[in-house]
Amino acid sequence: MRFAKMHGLGNDYVYVNAFEEQVSDPPALAVAVSDRHFGIGSDGLVLIAPSTVADFRMEMYNADGSRAEMCGNASRCVGKYVYEHGMTRRMQITLETDAGIKSLRLTLEGDKVSRVQVDMGEPVTECDRVPCLLGSGVVTQCSIRVLDRTFAITPVSMGNPHGVIFLSEPVETFDVRRYGPVLEQHPAFPEKVNIEFVNVLSPGRLRMRVWERGSGVTLACGTGACATLVAASLCGLAQRRATVVLDGGELDIEWNEASGHVYMTGPAAHVFDGEYDAKG
């Protein structure tokens, strides 16, 4: 099976062109290829497939084999892949995901895609629709207890569920691996949840680290960066446009007041191509 290894700010996936390759058991394949010792090494698997409602379809699976609705970093890489492999010559394309159809705008440097802006659509801010059981309507900085600490969490969905927590201590030294998995599986989130730990550096600059549902600590999360900006704006901590600084780099996020949509802009990088023995 031919594949490409790509990443958005270090959030890396194995990409398979499902126009050409047949994948019979994507969850099992995701677990196998994601292993960083016995596989290729990644945060998950992405299939680039035909769509009847958009230019392309993105099917993605986390490192544990679970299906993911959406990934902002992966969607940028899909845009880069389809353009650079001659599957489209358009600079604006549509991408079907489990979280709806997203619009991608490509930026070129020479004949290569350097940056991609993704229209992530409108965020879901009503708690029960995230889904989250901490209340109804917009819920901000609600107390949630895990292990030895009480956090103030703001639930937001970007097509997948997020819980944003603003910290007073530096996120660089915060023990994400201790609290992340417990919060991910907290009963207040019936479909589990991605958790963002955030420092507000200024109204236009946010520092975020993430525990991703099904993958653990990753270097970046595009939907998480969008959820972080939305939560910060709802809490009066940030403007509607800000730079979100992740472990793997920076994303420009805007929550457009006129359209209500969130726009994410950032890089996409190709690492290498290869062949994988799917039979082991």
Backbone hydrogen bonds in HBPLUS format (Angstrom, degrees):
<---DONOR---> <-ACCEPTOR-->    atom                        ^
c    i                          cat <-CA-CA->   ^        H-A-AA   ^      H-
h    n   atom  resd res      DA  || num        DHA   H-A  angle D-A-AA Bond
n    s   type  num  typ     dist DA aas  dist angle  dist       angle   num
A0276-TYR N   A0001-MET O   2.77 MM 275  5.15 161.3  1.80 145.7 151.3     1
A0003-PHE N   A0274-GLY O   2.98 MM 271  5.56 154.8  2.04 152.0 152.3     2
A0274-GLY N   A0003-PHE O   3.07 MM 271  5.56 158.8  2.12 147.6 148.0     3
A0004-ALA N   A0015-TYR O   2.89 MM  11  5.07 151.0  1.97 143.9 152.7     4
A0015-TYR N   A0004-ALA O   2.76 MM  11  5.07 178.2  1.76 162.5 162.9     5
A0005-LYS N   A0272-PHE O   2.77 MM 267  5.36 174.1  1.77 174.3 175.4     6
A0271-VAL N   A0005-LYS O   2.82 MM 266  5.42 161.7  1.85 156.9 156.7     7
A0272-PHE N   A0005-LYS O   3.39 MM 267  5.36 154.1  2.46 131.7 138.1     8
A0006-MET N   A0013-TYR O   3.26 MM   7  5.87 168.4  2.27 166.7 169.7     9
A0013-TYR N   A0006-MET O   3.02 MM   7  5.87 157.3  2.08 160.6 167.4    10
A0007-HIS N   A0269-ALA O   2.91 MM 262  5.37 158.3  1.96 150.0 156.6    11
A0269-ALA N   A0007-HIS O   2.91 MM 262  5.37 156.2  1.96 158.8 166.3    12
A0008-GLY N   A0011-ASN O   3.26 MM   3  5.18 158.9  2.31 122.0 124.6    13
A0011-ASN N   A0008-GLY O   3.08 MM   3  5.18 165.1  2.11 112.9 115.6    14
A0043-ASP N   A0012-ASP O   2.65 MM  31  5.55 168.5  1.66 151.2 155.3    15
A0014-VAL N   A0044-GLY O   3.09 MM  30  6.47 163.4  2.11 150.7 153.9    16
A0046-VAL N   A0014-VAL O   2.82 MM  32  6.05 163.5  1.85 164.0 162.1    17
A0016-VAL N   A0046-VAL O   2.91 MM  30  6.32 157.7  1.96 163.2 170.3    18
A0048-ILE N   A0016-VAL O   2.91 MM  32  6.14 169.2  1.92 163.9 165.4    19
A0020-GLU N   A0017-ASN O   3.06 MM   3  5.75 153.6  2.13 115.3 122.0    20
A0021-GLU N   A0017-ASN O   2.91 MM   4  6.00 154.2  1.97 148.6 156.8    21
A0018-ALA N   A0048-ILE O   2.78 MM  30  5.41 137.9  1.96 132.9 145.7    22
A0029-LEU N   A0025-ASP O   3.04 MM   4  6.23 161.5  2.07 157.1 163.0    23
A0030-ALA N   A0026-PRO O   2.80 MM   4  5.94 154.9  1.86 154.1 160.5    24
A0031-VAL N   A0027-PRO O   3.18 MM   4  6.50 158.6  2.23 148.0 152.1    25
A0032-ALA N   A0028-ALA O   3.09 MM   4  6.33 161.5  2.12 148.3 153.4    26
A0033-VAL N   A0029-LEU O   2.87 MM   4  6.04 176.7  1.87 163.1 163.0    27
A0034-SER N   A0030-ALA O   3.06 MM   4  5.88 147.7  2.17 141.6 150.0    28
A0040-ILE N   A0033-VAL O   2.92 MM   7  4.95 129.6  2.18 113.7 127.4    29
A0041-GLY N   A0033-VAL O   2.76 MM   8  6.06 162.5  1.79 160.3 166.0    30
A0042-SER N   A0034-SER O   3.14 MM   8  4.37 156.0  2.20 115.1 111.7    31
A0039-GLY N   A0035-ASP O   2.92 MM   4  4.65 133.4  2.14 121.9 129.0    32
A0045-LEU N   A0061-TYR O   2.87 MM  16  5.14 151.9  1.95 143.1 152.5    33
A0061-TYR N   A0045-LEU O   2.81 MM  16  5.14 157.1  1.86 155.6 161.1    34
A0047-LEU N   A0059-GLU O   2.70 MM  12  5.01 168.2  1.71 156.1 160.3    35
A0059-GLU N   A0047-LEU O   2.98 MM  12  5.01 166.6  2.00 146.9 151.4    36
A0049-ALA N   A0057-ARG O   2.83 MM   8  4.94 170.2  1.84 151.3 153.0    37
A0057-ARG N   A0049-ALA O   2.77 MM   8  4.94 149.5  1.86 154.7 152.4    38
A0056-PHE N   A0094-THR O   3.33 MM  38  6.70 144.7  2.46 144.7 154.7    39
A0096-GLU N   A0056-PHE O   2.76 MM  40  6.14 171.0  1.77 155.9 155.4    40
A0058-MET N   A0096-GLU O   2.85 MM  38  6.13 165.7  1.87 178.4 173.9    41
A0068-ALA N   A0060-MET O   3.08 MM   8  5.65 174.5  2.08 138.4 138.7    42
A0062-ASN N   A0066-SER O   2.75 MM   4  5.34 160.9  1.79 164.7 166.8    43
A0065-GLY N   A0062-ASN O   2.92 MM   3  5.23 162.9  1.95 115.2 119.0    44
A0075-SER N   A0071-CYS O   2.97 MM   4  6.16 153.1  2.05 148.0 155.6    45
A0076-ARG N   A0072-GLY O   3.22 MM   4  6.49 150.9  2.31 145.5 151.7    46
A0077-CYS N   A0073-ASN O   3.27 MM   4  6.57 154.2  2.34 141.8 148.5    47
A0078-VAL N   A0074-ALA O   2.90 MM   4  6.22 147.9  2.00 149.8 159.1    48
A0079-GLY N   A0075-SER O   3.11 MM   4  6.38 156.2  2.17 144.2 149.6    49
A0080-LYS N   A0076-ARG O   3.09 MM   4  6.46 154.8  2.16 146.1 152.5    50
A0081-TYR N   A0077-CYS O   2.84 MM   4  6.06 159.8  1.88 149.6 155.4    51
A0082-VAL N   A0078-VAL O   2.97 MM   4  6.16 175.2  1.97 162.2 160.9    52
A0083-TYR N   A0079-GLY O   3.31 MM   4  6.35 154.9  2.38 141.5 147.9    53
A0084-GLU N   A0080-LYS O   3.01 MM   4  6.04 170.5  2.02 154.0 157.2    54
A0085-HIS N   A0081-TYR O   2.94 MM   4  5.94 133.9  2.15 148.9 160.0    55
A0087-MET N   A0082-VAL O   2.81 MM   5  4.94 140.7  1.97 158.5 166.2    56
A0086-GLY N   A0083-TYR O   3.11 MM   3  5.32 159.1  2.16 111.3 113.4    57
A0106-LEU N   A0091-MET O   2.76 MM  15  5.12 172.8  1.76 159.4 162.0    58
A0093-ILE N   A0104-LEU O   2.93 MM  11  5.29 148.3  2.03 145.2 154.4    59
A0104-LEU N   A0093-ILE O   2.81 MM  11  5.29 173.6  1.81 164.3 166.6    60
A0095-LEU N   A0102-LYS O   2.74 MM   7  5.10 157.0  1.80 153.3 160.0    61
A0102-LYS N   A0095-LEU O   2.78 MM   7  5.10 167.5  1.80 147.3 148.1    62
A0097-THR N   A0100-GLY O   2.93 MM   3  5.14 140.7  2.09 124.0 136.5    63
A0100-GLY N   A0097-THR O   3.09 MM   3  5.14 153.3  2.16 113.5 111.9    64
A0119-ASP N   A0103-SER O   2.85 MM  16  5.21 170.4  1.86 159.8 163.1    65
A0105-ARG N   A0117-GLN O   2.82 MM  12  5.08 161.9  1.85 151.5 157.5    66
A0117-GLN N   A0105-ARG O   2.89 MM  12  5.08 166.1  1.91 149.7 152.8    67
A0107-THR N   A0115-ARG O   2.89 MM   8  5.19 143.7  2.02 170.2 161.4    68
A0114-SER N   A0107-THR O   2.88 MM   7  5.93 154.4  1.95 154.0 162.6    69
A0109-GLU N   A0112-LYS O   2.80 MM   3  5.44 157.9  1.85 160.8 168.6    70
A0112-LYS N   A0109-GLU O   3.26 MM   3  5.44 165.6  2.28 121.1 123.3    71
A0116-VAL N   A0266-GLY O   2.95 MM 150  5.81 162.2  1.98 163.3 164.6    72
A0266-GLY N   A0116-VAL O   3.23 MM 150  5.81 157.8  2.28 141.2 145.4    73
A0118-VAL N   A0264-MET O   2.75 MM 146  5.23 161.9  1.78 154.6 159.8    74
A0264-MET N   A0118-VAL O   3.02 MM 146  5.23 164.9  2.04 147.1 150.9    75
A0120-MET N   A0262-VAL O   2.78 MM 142  5.32 150.7  1.86 167.2 176.6    76
A0262-VAL N   A0121-GLY O   2.87 MM 141  5.67 151.5  1.95 139.6 141.6    77
A0124-VAL N   A0157-SER O   2.86 MM  33  4.87 171.8  1.87 148.5 151.1    78
A0157-SER N   A0124-VAL O   2.92 MM  33  4.87 163.0  1.95 144.1 148.6    79
A0129-ARG N   A0126-GLU O   2.96 MM   3  5.52 143.3  2.09 115.8 126.7    80
A0127-CYS N   A0137-GLY O   2.69 MM  10  5.59 170.5  1.70 147.8 144.3    81
A0130-VAL N   A0127-CYS O   3.10 MM   3  5.44 161.6  2.14 111.9 117.7    82
A0132-CYS N   A0127-CYS O   2.89 MM   5  5.30 120.2  2.26 134.9 148.2    83
A0133-LEU N   A0188-ALA O   2.77 MM  55  4.85 157.1  1.82 144.5 151.2    84
A0142-CYS N   A0153-ILE O   2.82 MM  11  5.12 152.8  1.89 145.7 136.6    85
A0153-ILE N   A0142-CYS O   2.79 MM  11  5.12 167.4  1.81 141.1 139.1    86
A0144-ILE N   A0151-PHE O   2.80 MM   7  5.31 146.0  1.91 152.6 160.4    87
A0151-PHE N   A0144-ILE O   2.84 MM   7  5.31 166.3  1.86 158.0 155.0    88
A0146-VAL N   A0149-ARG O   2.98 MM   3  5.68 163.6  2.01 170.6 174.9    89
A0149-ARG N   A0146-VAL O   2.92 MM   3  5.68 170.0  1.93 151.5 151.5    90
A0154-THR N   A0164-VAL O   2.89 MM  10  5.06 150.0  1.98 136.5 146.4    91
A0164-VAL N   A0154-THR O   2.98 MM  10  5.06 176.0  1.98 133.8 134.5    92
A0156-VAL N   A0162-HIS O   3.01 MM   6  5.25 159.4  2.06 137.2 142.6    93
A0162-HIS N   A0156-VAL O   2.80 MM   6  5.25 136.4  1.99 151.4 165.3    94
A0158-MET N   A0160-ASN O   3.08 MM   2  5.20 156.4  2.14 145.2 143.5    95
A0194-ASN N   A0161-PRO O   3.04 MM  33  6.20 174.7  2.04 139.6 141.3    96
A0163-GLY N   A0194-ASN O   2.79 MM  31  6.20 143.4  1.92 159.5 171.8    97
A0196-GLU N   A0163-GLY O   2.97 MM  33  6.26 164.2  2.00 149.8 153.7    98
A0165-ILE N   A0196-GLU O   2.79 MM  31  5.99 163.6  1.82 162.8 168.2    99
A0198-VAL N   A0165-ILE O   2.83 MM  33  6.04 157.2  1.89 161.8 165.4   100
A0167-LEU N   A0198-VAL O   2.77 MM  31  5.79 166.1  1.79 160.4 164.1   101
A0173-THR N   A0170-PRO O   3.32 MM   3  5.86 144.5  2.45 109.8 116.8   102
A0174-PHE N   A0171-VAL O   3.23 MM   3  4.83 145.2  2.36  91.2 101.3   103
A0176-VAL N   A0174-PHE O   2.97 MM   2  5.80 125.0  2.28 111.6  95.6   104
A0178-ARG N   A0175-ASP O   3.23 MM   3  5.47 142.8  2.37 102.0 112.1   105
A0179-TYR N   A0175-ASP O   3.35 MM   4  6.69 167.6  2.37 157.8 158.7   106
A0180-GLY N   A0176-VAL O   2.73 MM   4  5.25 152.4  1.81 146.7 155.4   107
A0183-LEU N   A0179-TYR O   3.03 MM   4  6.19 161.9  2.07 158.0 163.3   108
A0184-GLU N   A0180-GLY O   2.87 MM   4  6.05 156.7  1.92 154.6 162.0   109
A0185-GLN N   A0181-PRO O   3.37 MM   4  6.47 146.3  2.50 135.4 141.1   110
A0186-HIS N   A0183-LEU O   3.14 MM   3  4.98 168.9  2.15 108.0 109.5   111
A0193-VAL N   A0184-GLU O   3.19 MM   9  4.80 130.8  2.44 121.9 132.5   112
A0189-PHE N   A0186-HIS O   2.96 MM   3  5.88 171.1  1.97 130.4 133.4   113
A0192-LYS N   A0189-PHE O   2.98 MM   3  5.00 155.4  2.04 120.9 119.8   114
A0195-ILE N   A0211-TRP O   2.93 MM  16  5.17 169.9  1.94 154.8 156.3   115
A0211-TRP N   A0195-ILE O   2.87 MM  16  5.17 160.8  1.91 154.6 160.3   116
A0197-PHE N   A0209-ARG O   2.85 MM  12  5.31 170.5  1.86 160.9 164.2   117
A0209-ARG N   A0197-PHE O   2.91 MM  12  5.31 156.5  1.97 151.2 159.1   118
A0199-ASN N   A0207-ARG O   2.80 MM   8  5.06 158.1  1.85 149.7 157.3   119
A0207-ARG N   A0199-ASN O   2.88 MM   8  5.06 173.8  1.88 160.1 161.3   120
A0201-LEU N   A0205-ARG O   3.04 MM   4  5.49 133.6  2.26 142.8 155.2   121
A0202-SER N   A0205-ARG O   3.08 MM   3  5.02 147.9  2.18 149.3 145.4   122
A0205-ARG N   A0202-SER O   3.09 MM   3  5.02 173.4  2.10 111.4 113.3   123
A0239-GLN N   A0203-PRO O   2.91 MM  36  5.46 164.7  1.93 139.3 137.9   124
A0243-THR N   A0204-GLY O   3.01 MM  39  6.17 165.5  2.03 136.5 135.3   125
A0206-LEU N   A0243-THR O   2.94 MM  37  6.32 162.5  1.97 159.4 164.6   126
A0245-VAL N   A0206-LEU O   2.67 MM  39  6.01 169.3  1.68 168.8 171.3   127
A0208-MET N   A0245-VAL O   2.87 MM  37  6.01 169.3  1.88 159.5 162.0   128
A0212-GLU N   A0216-GLY O   2.71 MM   4  4.86 163.2  1.74 135.4 130.8   129
A0215-SER N   A0212-GLU O   3.05 MM   3  5.31 161.5  2.09 121.7 127.1   130
A0216-GLY N   A0212-GLU O   2.82 MM   4  4.86 160.7  1.86 151.4 145.0   131
A0248-GLY N   A0219-LEU O   2.85 MM  29  4.82 138.2  2.03 147.7 136.6   132
A0225-ALA N   A0221-CYS O   2.86 MM   4  6.12 144.8  1.99 144.7 153.9   133
A0226-CYS N   A0222-GLY O   3.08 MM   4  6.39 155.2  2.15 146.9 153.1   134
A0227-ALA N   A0223-THR O   2.87 MM   4  6.12 161.1  1.90 148.5 153.8   135
A0228-THR N   A0224-GLY O   2.86 MM   4  5.98 147.6  1.97 140.9 150.0   136
A0229-LEU N   A0225-ALA O   3.12 MM   4  6.38 157.8  2.17 145.8 150.0   137
A0230-VAL N   A0226-CYS O   3.03 MM   4  6.31 165.8  2.05 154.2 158.1   138
A0231-ALA N   A0227-ALA O   2.87 MM   4  6.00 165.9  1.89 150.2 154.4   139
A0232-ALA N   A0228-THR O   2.89 MM   4  6.02 161.2  1.93 149.2 154.8   140
A0233-SER N   A0229-LEU O   2.96 MM   4  6.12 153.3  2.03 146.4 153.5   141
A0234-LEU N   A0230-VAL O   2.90 MM   4  6.16 160.3  1.94 152.1 157.6   142
A0235-CYS N   A0231-ALA O   2.96 MM   4  6.14 145.9  2.08 145.4 154.5   143
A0237-LEU N   A0232-ALA O   2.72 MM   5  4.91 157.8  1.77 164.2 158.9   144
A0236-GLY N   A0233-SER O   3.07 MM   3  5.04 159.3  2.11 103.3 109.4   145
A0255-TRP N   A0240-ARG O   2.68 MM  15  5.11 169.5  1.69 164.7 168.1   146
A0242-ALA N   A0253-ILE O   2.94 MM  11  5.58 158.9  1.99 159.2 166.2   147
A0253-ILE N   A0242-ALA O   2.96 MM  11  5.58 175.6  1.96 170.6 171.0   148
A0244-VAL N   A0251-LEU O   2.88 MM   7  5.32 165.8  1.90 161.3 164.0   149
A0251-LEU N   A0244-VAL O   3.02 MM   7  5.32 155.9  2.08 145.0 152.6   150
A0246-LEU N   A0249-GLY O   2.70 MM   3  5.21 166.6  1.72 172.2 171.3   151
A0249-GLY N   A0246-LEU O   3.22 MM   3  5.21 155.6  2.29 102.8 109.9   152
A0252-ASP N   A0265-THR O   3.05 MM  13  5.17 169.4  2.07 156.7 156.4   153
A0265-THR N   A0252-ASP O   2.92 MM  13  5.17 155.4  1.98 150.5 157.6   154
A0254-GLU N   A0263-TYR O   2.92 MM   9  5.14 153.4  2.00 146.5 154.0   155
A0263-TYR N   A0254-GLU O   2.73 MM   9  5.14 160.8  1.77 153.3 159.8   156
A0256-ASN N   A0261-HIS O   2.84 MM   5  5.54 138.9  2.01 174.5 169.7   157
A0260-GLY N   A0256-ASN O   2.80 MM   4  5.29 140.7  1.95 137.9 149.9   158
A0280-GLY N   A0277-ASP O   2.91 MM   3  5.51 165.2  1.93 121.9 125.4   159
